[in-house]
Amino acid sequence: MVPRIDEISIRPNPVPASGGLVRATCRVASDAPVKSVVAYPPIGEPIRFQYQGSGSYETIEHVPPGAMPGTYDVTLVVTDVEGNSTRTQVPVTLT
C-alpha cells in the first residue's frame, strides 16, 4: 500500500509571519515502515518531520525571516522504505 496521510495539523493557524514559531503534525498509515516525512515550503529549506510514535510525525520550526503575510502551498511528501510515496499540498497562512 502506498503511504497515506490521514491527518495534518498546523498550530497556530494562521501562523505569525517572519520568525513565527509553527508546530506541524501529521498521522501516516503505511504497510511498509515509513522512511521519511518531509515538507517542502516555497520559502526556505525542506523540513524533516520526526517520528513521535503510533504513526504520528511532528516538526517545530520558525518561519524564515522576511516571509511575507499570505497563503502558501507547502508540499508534504511521505516515503516508505520500499520507495512508495504520496504527496499532498497543505495551505499555510502567514499573518
C-alpha positions, -999 to +999 in steps of 0.1 A: +000+000+000+012+035-008+016+055+024-015+075+034-016+108+052-046+106+075-044+139+094-025+172+092-024+199+119-007+233+118-006+253+150-011+282+154-033+287+124-028+313+110+010+314+116+027+346+126+049+357+096+087+363+096+101+344+126+069+330+140+070+295+155+049+268+139+042+232+150+031+208+123+019+172+130+006+145+107-006+110+111+006+084+085-006+049+077+016+026+057+021-012+053+059-008+050+079+012+075+080+050+068+114+062+056+107+099+057+081+127+061+093+159+045+076+193+040+087+214+010+078+251+016+080+276-012+104+296+011+134+281+029+148+246+031+129+212+032+117+204+067+120+168+081+094+156+105+104+134+134+086+102+144+066+105+176+051+070+178+018+054+167+021+067+132+025+103+143+052+127+130+059+163+141+082+192+134+086+226+152+101+253+130+105+291+128+090+308+098+120+321+077+130+358+083+115+380+057+085+358+050+056+380+039+020+375+050-001+354+026-012+319+020+014+295+007+011+259-005+035+236+013+041+201-003+041+172+022+058+140+010+058+107+028+080+079+015+083+043+028+113+020+028+101+004-004+102+037-023+064+042-024+054+078-018+024+101-015+022+138-015-003+165-007-005+203-008-011+220+025-021+257+025-004+276+053-015+312+061+010+337+075-003+368+091 
